Amino acid sequence: MRLLRDLLLRVFHRHFQLQQWVKIIWVFQNCSQSPHFFLFFLFFFFQIGSLQRG
């Protein structure tokens, strides 16, 4: 579990700029009580998938 977390952090640090992290955190805090929360997760997993494809 710890290895998986470290790997994810490494991938995120390599592929995500700080601005994207700020945007993700902002969206997470503002939309967690709204229907957009689901759309945010779709977007997030799409980003992960595109990273894995290269």
N, C-alpha and C positions, 0 to 999 in steps of 0.2 A: 504494500500500500504506500509506504514511504517512497519507494523507488518510483512508483507511478507518479506520485505527486512531484518529485524532483524532476522527472522527465517532462511532465507537463509545464512546470515552471520554466525549464530550459527552453522548451519550444516556444512558449509565450514570450519570453524575454528576447528570443531571436527574431520572432516574426511580428510581434505587436509593438508599435511605438507607444510612447507614454501617452500621447494624445488619445489613442484608441482605448487605453486602459481607463483614462479619465472619463471618456464618453461611455464606456461600458458600465463603470461604477455609477455614473450619473443616471443613466437609463435604468439601471437596476434599482436604485433608490427611489426614483420617481415613478416607475411603472410597476413596482412589485404588487401594488394594490389595484392594478387596472388590467383590462384585457390585453393591453400592449405587452404585458409580461410574456405571454405565450409567443408573440411575434418576435420579441427580443431573443427568446431561446432558439427559435427557428433560425434567426440571423446568426446567433452565436455558433450553433452547430454547423451551419453552412460554412462559416469561416473556418472552423476546425477541419471540416471535410476538404475544403479547398487547400488548406495547408498540407494535409496528408497526401493529396494528389500531386503536390509539388507545384 
